[in-house]
């Protein structure tokens, strides 16, 4: 396994969550996954997005489809704020 990835099991052990919800997030396309030797791997670059998705799910009870929409809208807002700063 590469040092630039975590397994789904490692992520879930650390965060105390079920692999089922993380797999649902992956199926919805909330974060990218890679596969190696039969393991589902999460790139470190996706961890922040995945943690944010998990917080939205646990704190607000939003499902995977809603989380995907929320995260995309938040990213659009961040991009617009960044564009204003550069001008």
C-alpha positions in Angstrom: 0.0 0.0 0.0 1.2 3.5 -0.9 2.1 6.0 1.9 -0.1 8.5 0.2 -3.3 6.6 1.0 -5.4 5.3 3.9 -7.6 2.2 3.7 -11.3 2.7 4.4 -10.9 0.5 7.5 -8.1 2.8 8.8 -10.2 5.9 8.3 -13.2 4.2 10.0 -11.2 3.0 12.9 -9.7 6.4 13.5 -13.1 8.2 13.2 -15.2 5.5 14.9 -17.6 5.2 12.0 -19.0 2.4 9.9 -17.4 1.4 6.6 -21.0 1.3 5.2 -21.4 5.0 5.2 -17.9 5.6 3.8 -18.6 3.2 1.0 -21.9 5.0 0.3 -20.0 8.3 0.1 -17.6 6.7 -2.4 -20.5 5.4 -4.5 -22.0 8.8 -4.5 -18.7 10.3 -5.7 -18.2 12.4 -2.7 -14.5 11.5 -2.7 -12.2 9.6 -5.0 -10.9 6.1 -4.2 -8.1 3.9 -5.5 -7.8 0.2 -5.4 -4.7 -1.8 -4.6 -4.5 -5.5 -3.8 -8.2 -5.7 -3.2 -8.2 -2.8 -0.7 -10.2 0.4 -1.2 -7.8 3.3 -0.6 -8.5 6.9 0.2 -5.9 9.4 -1.1 -4.7 11.8 1.6 -5.8 14.7 -0.6 -9.4 13.5 -0.1 -9.3 13.1 3.7 -10.3 16.6 4.4 -13.4 16.4 2.1 -14.3 13.0 3.5 -14.1 14.3 7.1 -16.2 17.3 6.3 -18.8 14.9 4.7 -18.8 12.7 7.8 -19.4 15.7 10.0 -22.3 16.9 7.9 -23.8 13.4 8.0 -23.3 12.8 11.8 -24.2 16.4 13.0 -27.0 17.2 10.6 -28.3 13.8 9.5 -27.8 14.6 5.8 -27.7 11.7 3.3 -25.0 11.1 0.7 -26.8 12.9 -2.1 -27.4 16.0 0.1 -23.8 15.9 1.3 -22.5 15.9 -2.3 -24.7 18.9 -3.2 -23.7 20.8 0.0 -19.9 20.2 -0.5 -20.1 21.3 -4.2 -21.9 24.5 -3.2 -19.4 25.2 -0.5 -16.5 24.7 -2.9 -18.2 27.1 -5.4 -18.5 29.7 -2.6 -14.9 29.2 -1.6 -13.8 29.6 -5.2 -15.8 32.9 -5.6 -14.3 34.2 -2.4 -10.8 33.4 -3.6 -11.5 35.1 -7.0 -12.6 38.3 -5.2 -9.4 38.3 -3.1 -7.2 38.0 -6.2 -8.9 40.9 -8.0 
